[in-house]
Structures are given as C-alpha cells and as structure tokens.
Amino acid sequence: MTDNNEEILPLVDETGTVIGRATRGTCHNGEKLLHPVVHLHVFDLQGNLYLQKRPCWKDIQPGRWDTAVGGHVGWNETIGQALRREAREEINLTDFEPELLTRYVFESARERELVNVFRCVTTLQPSISEEVEDARFFSREEIRNRLDTDFFTPNFEQEWRRFFSQAEETA
C-alpha cells in the first residue's frame, strides 16, 4: 500500500477559507502549501487515550505512534465529513460526538497543515483497518514516559502537551 500522491486537496488560508487546490504530492514536497487536516483524540471512560501506529509505507512519520484519527480533508469535503470519514476508515469508529478543541497551523520541514483538533469519549473498542499498523489505548503515564523518545510523532507530542498534559497535574 502507498499514499495517493495524486489525491486532490484543498488549499486554504489560515482562517480555513479555500483558496485553491493541489495534489497531495505537491502539498508534501516541501512547497508548504497550507492544506486542512483533521485530528480526533479518542478517550475511554478511564481517561486512557487511543493511539495508532503509522504504517511503515506512510510518507510522513512512518512507524511512529500518533493521534487515533488523522487525515486530510478532501476536495469539496467539509471538516465534519472528513472527520467522520477518517474515523470510520482508520479505526472503524462511527458512533461518537466530537468536541472541537482548536484549529492551528502546524509546519514541518515538508509541509504546512491547518489542523482541526477534536476529542471524544467512547465506551466502544475501536478496531484498526489496513491504513493503520497497530492501535491501542495508552494510559497517561505510558504517554508521559515515552515523550521525547521518537516513539510518537512530533505533532502528537505538541498536541498532548498543549491540551492534555495539564489534566495530569490537576488529577
């Protein structure tokens, strides 16, 4: 399996307004064309966080653990449609109520993304598809012990620190 570098993605400004389109390959080739993505952090009732291991065939951060659901918003697709599609495709999660946390620009050496971050709590056990190498719930302690070890993607670590690590300090 490989990423579809010919997939058409919307290009957006920092407010999320569509200003053009480009292929996935062009968005990931270092030109840093801003394109929207969705992330969904999935918690269980005990506060454990479901994470996925990115397959080795991915062109960005292969083999690292990442947000349970993450993916591109397709051309002519809304943020909500992309979130539900990606949740279904990656971890077979269809029954959830997403809570929007924020939107921000993430930049790496190869790309710029307008990240739409959501969270949800579920009593269901997600299951993985062929798009995901592995997935499971992690405790807060497991996550804390693996930060800064190249186990997680840099993007996940940034979001963890920004949104969820403070919950440990007040728990």
Secondary structure, DSSP 4 states (H G I P E B T S, - for coil): ----TT-EEEEE-TT--EEEEEEHHHHTTTS--EEEEEEEEEE-TTS-EEEEEPPTT-SSSTT-EEESEEEEPPTT--HHHHHHHHHHHHH---S---EEEEEEEEE-SS-EEEEEEEEEE-SS-----TT-SEEEEE-HHHHHHHTTTTSB-HHHHHHIIIIIHHHHHH-
